[in-house]
Every structure is written in C-alpha cells, then in structure tokens.
Amino acid sequence: MGIAATLFFSNDDAENCLAYRVRPSDEQREAQQERWNDLRDFLVEELQRKSGYALSSWLQGSYKFGTQIRPCRSGEEFDIDLGIYFRWPGEHEDGDYDPLELKDFVQEVLVDYSSDEANETIEVSEPKARCNRIHFDGDFHIDVPTYHLDQARDFRGLATSENTWEDSDPKAIYVWWKDTIAEADRPRARRMVRYLKMWAALNIEDADRPSSILLTVLAAEAYIDLDHDHLSGDDEYYREIIRALEGRLRGSTVVPNPINRAENLNRLGAGGNQGLLNALDTLLSIADRALASPTKGDSAEVWSEAFHHFFPFPEEEELTKDAHGNALALLTFDPQVSVMATVGRRKITGMNGIGPIPKGCAIRFDLANARDLPAGSEVSWTVRNSGVEAEAENDLGHRNQNGLFAEERSAYRGDQFMDVTVRLNGRTIGRRRVLVRISGLGMPMRNPKKKGWVQLRNRR
C-alpha cells in the first residue's frame, strides 16, 4: 500500500478521498434517477401511442456500470444513457418504420416533454448520429439511443441518423462486465475506471480522448490479470492498471469488443493513439514518483499532477509524515499566508486561515513572508472545495495562478481550502493549507442601529 492510499479511498474519511470527489454525490444521483424514471415513463407511453409498437427501456452506459464521474469543470454536464427499444419480431427491416423515422419520433416526444416547465429541462439538442439528447437543470443530460428489439431472439439494432441499423448490444457488454469482474472486486474495479476517466477528462482534449467504454473494457481486462496477492491500496492497483494499459496499447491499439470481436472499440486515429500512449507514459511516471515519495504531502502533490484539484490534500499535521507516521523535516520554507476577505466596506483578516466569513466575499491571499523566499522559487495556489453546495455546482476547485498572491471569492458554505506550494528547482521546499470557513449568513453591519429602547434609556 502506497503512502497516499487513503487519499484515493478510505472508509474512515470517505469525503476526503479521490474516489468520493470524482463521483456524483448521493443527492445528484437521486435527482438524476428521479428525472430519468419520469422521462422513461413519458417516452414509453407516448412512443407506443405514436408507433403502435410495444416499448421497453434499458439504462446503459456509465450510470448502469456504476462508473459515472462528475464533470471535471463547472458548467459541464453529467451524462446518462437511456436506451428506448421498439419491439417487433423478425429483422430490423421488418418494421413499419425506417430508423430515421423512429429517431424523429423520439425527438418529437423529447420536445413535448421539454415544453412542460415542471420537468426542469433546459433544451433538446439537435439529433446526434446515434442518439437524441435532452438537457436538464442540475448540470446533466440524458442521451436517448433508439433501438429495434426482437425479444424472442434477444436481438438488437441501433437506429442512426444515416437511416441505417447498426449492430449494438449494450445489455450484452454489461452482462460481460458482471461475468468478468467478481462481485467482491467490482467496487475497486469501478473506482479504477472512474480514476481513468477523470484523468482523461482533465488531461486529454475532447477530440483525442478515449471513449468511456474503451477505458472500461481496458481497465476490466487489465484488472483480472493483476497479481492481487501483491497489491493492496488503490494507488498500487491504479499504477498496475496504467502499466498494463500502456504495455497493451504499445503492442496493438486494436481493442476488440469482448461481445463482438470484429468491432474495434478504439476509434482514435493515429495521432490520437500516439497522444494517448504519451499521456499514459506520463501518467505512469507520475504514479512511480508518487509511490516513491517520502511523505504523504509529497505523494499527494505528485498525484495532483494527474488529478489536479480533485486529488485531496492531507490535513496539515499529516503533510510531512512518512509511511510510519513519523514527521520528516524535509521542508525548508514555512509559508505564512495573510488573508483578507472584503464585502462592501467591511474587511475581515486572518493569518493562515480565515472565517467564518459570509458568502460573496472577495478574498485575497498574500504570501506574507515572500521576502524570505530563496531566489528562483515558484509559488503555486490550488483551490479545493467541498460540501453539498460545491458538489451541487460541480465546482470542487481549480488551479489558481502562480505568484505571490491569489484572489478568489467565497461561493459555497462549509470548510474550503487554498493550498499553497513553494518549489525550488522542481523540489518542494514549502507547503501550507489555508482553511477558509464560509457561513451562509450575510455580513453584519459594523455599527448596527441601536434598538429604540436602548436609545431612549440614555435620554434625560
């Protein structure tokens, strides 16, 4: 087990670990479930009426696999896949409608659903090649692929915008996942997939990013071949998954669909594949350096190169401890951070922490002992948010600018952190966590007006 294993996953401090920070909150999953259940019922009823066919549905994709990740940037959306199946016996072409006609039916019903303000929708997108999409309040969308299903043969086909039927069986690959990964291993295997997906979202551009199903299959096939007797924490498992993926893709970039070996799940071009290999090589180097780091703080800092603000930082007293809990005196500079929160004419100050302060403050963080910095030092700042309000907005932080100061705003109730790191020639020489406690209360007046009975009491 690596020194930062509990920062990947921990039952004792569940909210201060990567596994928690990359997944949707329980409240977000419940809201999504309520909405897709309602949308499914509406679609099934209305499409049966329009088409005359019996309808069924199948929740698929990362939500079904339990590998959904939260958007890595504020303003982006969760993705849910809800398959709709028009059922008739026989071949795809035996139905009364072309694939494009059925997709148009789905689009029309989504627009009808969106017209009801009570459904909390934002818009219905233009139809995509293999699905239709509807966006909801709460930063999520539901993709609705359209299928034909011959129930007797358990035979499916996906309707495309090219008016063709495409072989596709999302149920079969989910069954493969369950058959491949033993039930006891699935929680950790799911975490490995989520770590890979978040790393890719943060570090690879959209056009060259491997698909969710590609990473899921690669991770599952690598996981079952690991030497589990010599691995313990998620950090060690993740390193071995990375090594396996990098080695496999260097041998061949073809990744057969385990259900249909003729299909290559890897649809990246030559440039995208080379970029993925380079990114995996960098990630493997990060993992090796993190696992070899002498302290928990050093390891967390290295892992943050891959996971940015999503990777949690240890508490202040844990930053310089080694794997045995002993404090190592490796840091030579002790950052002192003065903090000022401003709202209107009021100012609140603190040293190495501040609060409680109200929401809506402008906050400035200054390195108070900047004069003592060794020449050539670099100072970096990272915001790490937590709590229900930050989770609801999918804003768990970001990297701030480098320099001797940083500026932010108090946006979410709870304990938030500004983490400052000082490096010299690539080596960390100083580190500090600055706690920012934010209340939901407004700023009190400096000299509130006296109540009437107080004013009258002093009169002669």
C-alpha positions in Angstrom: 0.0 0.0 0.0 1.4 3.4 -1.0 1.7 6.3 1.4 -1.3 8.1 -0.2 -3.6 5.1 -0.5 -6.1 6.6 2.0 -6.3 9.7 -0.2 -7.5 7.5 -3.0 -10.1 5.6 -1.0 -11.0 5.5 2.7 -13.9 4.2 4.7 -12.8 6.2 7.7 -12.7 9.6 5.9 -14.9 9.0 2.9 -15.4 12.6 1.7 -11.7 13.4 1.8 -10.6 11.0 -0.9 -10.4 10.9 -4.7 -13.0 8.1 -5.0 -15.6 10.4 -3.4 -14.6 13.6 -5.2 -14.7 12.2 -8.7 -18.2 10.6 -8.5 -21.6 12.2 -8.3 -22.9 12.9 -4.8 -25.8 10.8 -3.5 -28.1 13.8 -3.9 -27.1 14.2 -7.5 -27.7 10.5 -8.3 -31.1 10.6 -6.6 -32.1 13.7 -8.7 -30.9 12.0 -11.9 -32.7 8.8 -11.1 -36.0 10.6 -10.4 -35.7 12.5 -13.7 -34.8 9.6 -15.9 -37.5 7.5 -14.4 -40.1 10.2 -15.2 -38.7 10.7 -18.7 -38.7 7.0 -19.4 -42.3 6.6 -18.4 -43.3 9.6 -20.7 -41.3 8.3 -23.6 -42.6 4.7 -23.4 -46.3 5.9 -23.2 -46.1 8.5 -26.0 -43.9 6.4 -28.4 -46.2 3.4 -28.0 -49.1 5.7 -29.0 -47.2 7.2 -31.9 -45.8 4.0 -33.4 -48.2 1.3 -32.4 -45.4 -0.9 -31.1 -44.7 -2.1 -27.6 -41.8 -0.2 -26.0 -39.2 -1.1 -23.4 -36.2 0.7 -22.0 -32.7 -0.1 -20.7 -30.5 2.2 -18.7 -27.0 1.8 -20.0 -23.5 3.4 -20.1 -21.5 4.6 -17.1 -24.6 5.1 -14.9 -25.5 1.4 -15.4 -21.9 0.3 -14.8 -21.6 2.5 -11.7 -18.6 4.3 -13.2 -20.1 7.7 -13.8 -17.8 10.7 -12.9 -18.8 14.2 -12.1 -18.0 16.9 -14.7 -14.4 18.0 -14.3 -15.2 21.7 -14.9 -18.0 23.8 -13.6 -20.7 24.3 -16.3 -20.1 20.9 -17.9 -22.7 18.1 -17.6 -23.2 14.6 -16.3 -24.0 12.1 -19.0 -26.8 9.5 -18.7 -27.8 7.0 -21.4 -31.4 5.7 -21.6 -32.0 3.3 -24.4 -35.5 3.1 -25.9 -36.5 -0.2 -27.7 -39.3 -0.6 -30.3 -40.2 -4.2 -30.2 -41.3 -6.3 -33.1 -40.4 -9.9 -34.2 -38.0 -10.5 -37.0 -35.4 -8.4 -38.7 -34.8 -4.7 -38.3 -36.2 -4.1 -41.8 -39.4 -6.0 -41.0 -40.8 -3.0 -39.0 -43.2 -0.4 -40.3 -40.7 2.5 -39.9 -37.2 3.4 -41.0 -34.5 4.0 -38.4 -34.6 7.7 -39.1 -38.4 7.8 -38.7 -38.1 6.3 -35.2 -35.4 8.7 -34.2 -37.7 11.5 -35.3 -40.5 10.1 -33.2 -38.1 10.2 -30.2 -37.0 13.8 -31.0 -40.7 14.9 -31.2 -41.6 13.3 -27.8 -38.5 14.9 -26.1 -39.5 18.3 -27.4 -43.0 17.7 -26.0 -41.5 16.7 -22.6 -39.3 19.7 -22.6 -42.3 22.1 -23.2 -43.6 21.3 -19.7 -41.8 23.7 -17.3 -42.4 21.3 -14.4 -39.9 18.9 -16.0 -37.0 21.3 -15.3 -35.4 20.9 -18.8 -33.1 23.4 -20.4 -33.3 22.3 -24.1 -33.4 19.5 -26.5 -30.3 19.3 -28.7 -30.4 18.7 -32.5 -30.4 14.9 -33.1 -27.0 13.3 -32.9 -25.8 10.4 -35.1 -26.6 7.7 -32.7 -28.9 9.3 -30.1 -31.1 12.2 -29.2 -30.2 14.4 -26.2 -32.2 16.4 -23.7 -30.6 18.8 -21.1 -31.8 19.3 -17.5 -31.3 21.7 -14.7 -28.7 20.3 -12.3 -26.0 20.0 -15.0 -26.9 16.7 -16.6 -28.2 15.5 -19.9 -29.8 12.3 -21.0 -28.9 10.7 -24.3 -31.6 8.5 -25.8 -30.5 6.0 -28.3 -33.2 4.3 -30.3 -33.2 0.5 -30.9 -35.2 -2.2 -32.5 -35.6 -5.3 -30.3 -36.7 -8.8 -31.3 -37.4 -10.0 -27.8 -37.6 -13.7 -28.6 -34.1 -13.7 -30.1 -32.8 -11.0 -27.7 -31.6 -9.3 -30.9 -31.0 -5.6 -31.1 -30.1 -2.9 -33.7 -29.3 0.8 -33.2 -31.0 3.4 -35.3 -28.7 6.0 -36.8 -29.1 9.4 -38.5 -27.8 7.8 -41.7 -31.1 5.9 -41.7 -29.3 2.6 -41.1 -29.4 -0.1 -38.4 -26.1 -0.6 -36.6 -25.2 -3.7 -34.6 -25.2 -2.7 -31.0 -26.0 -4.6 -27.8 -25.4 -2.5 -24.6 -27.0 -5.2 -22.4 -24.5 -7.9 -23.6 -21.5 -5.8 -22.7 -22.9 -5.1 -19.2 -23.5 -8.8 -18.7 -19.9 -9.4 -19.8 -18.7 -6.8 -17.2 -20.6 -8.6 -14.4 -19.4 -12.0 -15.6 -15.7 -10.8 -15.9 -15.4 -9.0 -12.6 -16.2 -11.0 -9.5 -18.9 -9.2 -7.3 -16.4 -8.7 -4.4 -13.9 -7.0 -6.8 -16.5 -4.7 -8.6 -16.3 -1.7 -6.2 -12.5 -1.4 -6.7 -12.7 -2.1 -10.4 -15.4 0.6 -10.8 -13.0 3.0 -8.9 -10.2 2.2 -11.3 -12.5 3.1 -14.3 -13.5 6.3 -12.7 -9.9 7.3 -11.9 -9.0 6.6 -15.6 -12.0 8.6 -16.9 -11.3 11.6 -14.7 -7.6 11.6 -15.6 -8.5 11.5 -19.3 -11.1 14.3 -18.9 -8.6 16.5 -17.2 -5.6 15.8 -19.4 -6.7 14.9 -22.9 -8.5 17.1 -25.3 -12.0 16.1 -26.3 -11.2 15.2 -29.9 -8.4 12.8 -28.8 -10.0 11.4 -25.6 -10.6 7.7 -25.4 -14.3 6.8 -25.0 -15.8 5.7 -21.8 -16.5 2.2 -23.0 -12.9 1.8 -24.3 -11.4 2.7 -20.9 -14.0 0.5 -19.1 -13.1 -2.6 -21.2 -9.3 -1.9 -21.0 -9.5 -1.5 -17.2 -11.6 -4.6 -16.7 -9.4 -6.8 -18.8 -6.3 -5.5 -17.1 -7.8 -5.8 -13.6 -8.5 -9.6 -13.9 -4.8 -10.2 -14.9 -3.3 -8.4 -11.9 -1.3 -10.2 -9.3 -3.8 -9.3 -6.5 -1.7 -11.1 -3.8 1.0 -8.4 -4.1 -1.3 -5.3 -4.2 -3.2 -3.5 -1.5 -4.2 0.1 -1.8 -5.9 1.8 -4.7 -2.7 3.7 -5.6 -0.8 0.5 -6.2 -3.7 -1.0 -8.1 -4.0 2.1 -10.3 -0.3 2.1 -11.1 -0.5 -1.5 -12.3 -3.6 -0.8 -14.4 -1.7 2.1 -16.0 1.3 -0.1 -16.7 -1.0 -2.8 -18.2 -2.8 -0.3 -20.5 0.4 1.3 -21.7 2.0 -2.0 -22.5 -1.1 -3.4 -24.2 -1.6 -0.3 -26.5 2.0 -0.2 -27.4 1.7 -3.7 -28.7 -1.6 -3.0 -30.6 -4.1 -0.2 -30.5 -6.9 -2.5 -31.6 -9.2 -3.2 -28.7 -11.8 -5.8 -29.7 -15.3 -5.5 -28.3 -15.5 -8.5 -26.0 -19.0 -9.2 -27.3 -18.3 -8.8 -30.9 -14.6 -9.4 -31.6 -14.9 -8.0 -35.1 -15.6 -4.5 -33.7 -12.6 -2.3 -32.6 -13.7 -0.2 -29.6 -10.7 2.1 -30.2 -11.9 4.7 -32.7 -8.9 7.1 -32.2 -6.9 8.0 -35.2 -3.1 7.6 -35.5 -2.5 11.0 -33.8 -5.0 10.3 -31.0 -3.4 6.9 -30.3 0.0 8.3 -30.1 -1.2 11.1 -27.8 -2.9 8.5 -25.6 0.3 6.5 -25.4 2.3 9.6 -24.5 -0.2 10.6 -21.8 -0.2 7.1 -20.3 3.6 7.2 -20.2 3.5 10.5 -18.4 0.8 9.1 -16.0 3.0 6.0 -15.3 5.9 8.3 -14.4 3.6 10.3 -12.1 2.5 7.1 -10.4 6.0 5.8 -9.9 7.1 9.2 -8.4 4.1 9.4 -6.1 4.6 5.8 -4.8 8.2 6.6 -4.1 7.5 9.9 -2.3 8.8 10.1 1.3 5.8 11.9 2.8 2.0 11.9 2.3 2.1 15.6 1.3 4.8 14.9 -1.4 2.8 12.0 -2.8 -0.4 14.0 -2.9 1.3 16.8 -4.7 2.6 14.4 -7.4 -0.8 12.7 -7.8 -2.2 16.2 -8.2 -0.3 16.4 -11.5 -2.7 13.8 -12.8 -5.9 14.7 -11.0 -5.4 18.5 -10.3 -7.7 19.8 -7.6 -9.7 16.6 -7.4 -6.9 14.9 -5.6 -7.3 15.7 -1.9 -4.6 17.0 0.3 -3.7 15.6 3.7 -4.6 17.6 6.8 -1.9 20.0 8.0 -0.5 17.6 10.6 -0.2 14.8 8.0 1.6 16.7 5.3 5.2 15.8 6.4 4.6 12.3 7.8 6.2 9.2 6.3 4.5 5.8 5.8 5.1 5.0 9.5 3.6 8.2 10.8 6.9 9.8 11.6 7.4 13.5 10.8 10.2 14.3 8.4 11.8 17.7 8.4 12.2 18.0 4.7 10.7 21.5 4.2 13.0 24.4 4.5 10.5 27.3 3.9 7.3 27.8 6.1 4.8 29.8 4.0 2.9 32.4 6.0 -0.3 33.5 4.3 -2.2 36.6 5.2 -5.9 36.5 4.1 -8.3 39.4 3.6 -12.0 39.0 2.8 -13.9 42.1 1.6 -17.6 42.7 1.1 -18.7 46.2 0.6 -16.7 48.4 3.1 -16.2 45.6 5.5 -12.9 43.7 5.7 -12.0 40.5 7.7 -8.4 39.4 8.0 -6.6 36.3 9.2 -3.3 34.6 9.1 -3.0 31.1 7.6 -6.8 30.8 7.8 -9.9 32.9 8.0 -13.5 32.6 9.0 -16.3 32.2 9.3 -16.9 34.7 6.6 -20.1 35.2 4.6 -20.7 34.0 1.0 -19.9 36.6 -1.7 -16.7 38.0 -0.3 -13.7 38.8 -2.4 -10.7 37.1 -0.8 -7.1 37.8 -1.3 -4.3 35.5 -0.2 -0.8 37.0 0.1 2.5 35.3 0.9 3.4 37.4 3.9 7.0 36.2 4.1 7.7 36.5 0.4 10.9 38.4 1.2 12.4 35.3 2.7 11.9 33.2 -0.4 15.0 31.7 -1.9 15.9 33.2 -5.3 14.2 31.3 -8.1 11.3 29.9 -6.0 7.9 29.3 -7.6 4.7 29.7 -5.6 1.5 27.9 -6.8 -2.0 28.0 -5.4 -4.8 25.4 -5.7 -8.4 25.8 -4.6 -10.1 22.6 -3.2 -13.8 23.0 -2.4 -16.0 20.5 -0.7 -19.5 20.3 0.8 -23.1 20.0 -0.5 -23.2 23.4 -2.2 -19.9 22.9 -4.1 -20.9 19.4 -5.1 -24.3 20.6 -6.5 -22.5 23.1 -8.7 -19.8 20.6 -9.8 -17.2 23.0 -8.5 -14.7 21.2 -6.4 -11.9 23.6 -7.1 -9.3 24.6 -9.7 -5.7 25.6 -10.0 -5.1 29.3 -9.4 -2.4 31.4 -10.9 1.2 31.2 -9.8 2.7 34.1 -8.0 3.0 35.8 -4.6 -0.8 36.2 -4.2 -4.1 34.7 -5.3 -7.6 36.1 -5.5 -10.9 34.2 -5.1 -14.5 34.6 -3.9 -16.4 32.8 -1.1 -19.0 30.9 -3.0 -20.0 27.8 -1.0 -20.9 27.2 2.6 -18.5 25.0 4.5 -14.8 24.4 5.0 -12.9 25.2 1.8 -9.1 25.3 1.3 -6.5 27.3 -0.5 -3.4 25.1 -0.8 -0.1 26.8 -1.4 3.1 25.1 -2.5 6.6 26.6 -2.9 9.1 24.9 -5.2 12.7 25.5 -5.9 14.4 23.8 -8.9 11.5 21.4 -9.1 11.7 20.3 -5.4 9.0 21.3 -2.9 10.5 23.4 -0.1 7.3 24.7 1.5 3.6 23.9 1.8 0.6 25.1 3.7 -3.2 24.5 3.8 -5.2 27.7 4.3 -8.6 27.0 5.8 -11.4 29.2 4.7 -14.6 28.8 6.7 -17.7 30.1 5.0 -21.1 30.6 6.6 -24.4 31.0 4.9 -25.0 34.2 6.8 -24.7 37.7 5.4 -22.2 40.2 6.7 -23.4 42.0 9.8 -23.3 45.8 9.9 -20.2 47.2 11.7 -22.2 49.6 13.8 -25.8 48.4 13.7 -28.5 50.9 14.6 -29.4 50.8 18.3 -32.8 49.5 19.2 -35.3 52.1 20.3 -35.4 51.1 23.9 -31.6 51.5 24.1 -31.7 55.0 22.6 -34.5 56.1 24.9 -32.8 54.8 28.1 -30.0 57.4 27.8 -32.2 60.4 27.4 -32.6 62.9 30.2 
